[in-house]
Amino acid sequence: MKKYEKFYLLNFILLFFISNLSWADSADPGHYSPEQLTDMTAQWLNQELAITPEGAIKLEVTPLDNRIGTKICDEQPQFNRPQNANNRQFTVNISCNLPVAWQLYLPVRITEMVAAATVRQNIATGTVLTADMLEISERERRFVRGNLVTDLRQIVGARSKRSLSNGQLITMQDLCLVCRGDVVTIVIDNSGLVVSASGIAEQDGTLGDTIAVQNQQSGRKVQTEVVAVNQVRVKF
């Protein structure tokens, strides 16, 4: 083997050894990259706050800057969050004391989502809602007001009391499940004995509202509770 070939072979072996040594250092359990520490923070918070993938709480951890480099810790890094922290935004403290004390801070955002009925098109006042006009969408809970609808079957056939924009959340206050002048079914449940009759609604009402209804057969007015689209129950 020629001298220059030996030289290149030795250099190759040396570079191979150094690269593998560097890889071993990065795989050392006492060495933590910014990405690892970010992931560990998210895992710790998921346990601390009992967050599940299918739950309504969404967690956003701001990744650590890679420029801080690998951190060395001879023990498990410690994670802490302020107990009086804002429910939506706070900072997690990561710390270690050995071999050299260090601390890092990660901003975190917690978002509570809610799945509720929205409209898929612009809706004019007085429109009778059909299934193809509706869908379930996720929205941030803090932006939501009113009595939301989570089951589309509850409102198919209801009438809009105001105009609604495409993508807008629907609340029960936006609708009348029973509208004044509608023919409704009156359900009477007395000690397990259930009978029904037809009547004319004298007021608008949404789910749970108390409205007056005139019985078509007797002509008598009764106080009822709205329980579904065009259906009321006599209140005893």
ABEGO torsion letter per residue (X at the ends): XBAAAAAAAAAAAAAAAAAAAAAAAAABAABBBAAAAAAAAAAAAAAAAGBBAABABBBBBBBBBAAAEBBBBABBBBBBBBAABBAABBBBBBBBAOABBBBBBBBBBBBBBBBBBBBABBBBBGBBBBAAABBBBBBBAAABBEBBBABAAAABGBBBABBBBBGBBBBAAABBABBBGBBBBBBBBBGGBBBBBBBBBABBBBBGBBBBBBBAAAGBBBBBBBABBGBBBBBX
